[in-house]
């Protein structure tokens, strides 16, 4: 059994070296390349201001985070969800750098992410498959026809779900993402357990178009021509 956790974070700014912090973590679980429906989602009080540029990207305000738990209060549940899994992250050094910085704030001897989990960087993978092309998550969604129409602002859980689609498509094999009835796991900020609702699950069914009588006549005429030139053998007419 191969267990993977697709992970994304949102932060107060771009540079962990400037003391920026994690404000949201979103994770979805894959087992044997299938979504299980289990996930971890938590908003986090960063105890610092949020850069205007970061706020424009994710839309998470200090007022919204005012009553959310600090990282030390959610770390046990977070570790319980990711430990011993293979993490799938887009631009992994960014997210891993922020996670490791949070671990260091708790305990300078805390194990880093690489000692707890193996990591797959989908940005590195995409660059090896598509050198010289744009390989942002939005660009990969367009390239692999993954629906991200509902994504107007970034959000860690939504981005993790989208990245799971992209990763499974990019690496081939099973890409069916139907969720099962198993319970989900979340942090307190997500409101308890429950199934993830795919945001594009309610899209309209594709219409079924039937051939017109004229199109059927033209098709039959073409088969007659094929029969004439093939000695009467037309595979499309065999019963």
Phi, psi and omega in degrees: 000123178256118180255126177236150176234118177273124193231144172214153177231158165241149188224171179283345181185182188272335190252110177295332180293343178264014177083016178288154190233163174282136176240349177205138173234132175229132181222142170234148185259135170243135170234122184053043176067027175229135175295132181268342186096350177277139178208162174237131179215128182209130167273149189226135174285116186273349180059037175195169180288162177250129178299145180300321180296320178292320179299323179294333180280310188254342177071015181268117187265158174301326179296320179295324184274355188304324184256012181275155182289155173281167186301323183297337181275344182246355188297324181297314179294320179298312179298321179298332181277323187263340190300134179071005175270165168268120180275135176246115188222140175270120188062060187304322181303327179295303183294317181296322178299319179290319180296315180297324178296322177293319177300317182295326178294329179284318186196119183298342179260009181295138177302141177277173186300319183296336179274346180261329187214153165276158186228132171251123178263109183290338176291315176299318179298315181295321180294327178288329180275331185227064183298140177079002180250164175291133183229028171295166179298320178297319179296321179291324176301317179293318183293322183257012176057044176264127184287115172234030185297333183277359184267096175265318170247155176288146172211139189297316182289317178298317179295324177295319178297315179296317179297325176300316176302310183297314182299313182295321179290316183294328183263002175077177178082207187296122177236012177288124187246026176296137183266151182260186186268007179292154180287152175267160175241132182223165165280172183298332183292343182266357173089030176096192184267161180163171180278146172290134174263114178298132187288342179252020186289338186261019180297151183294147178293146178291139179289151175258118182257126179259152178294143176282162176305322179296319179293323177296318180298316179296323178296315181295323178296321179293321177295325176299318179296318179298319180297322180298320184271354183242015178074027176092359182264116176229109186301325185290347179257356180288141181268000000 
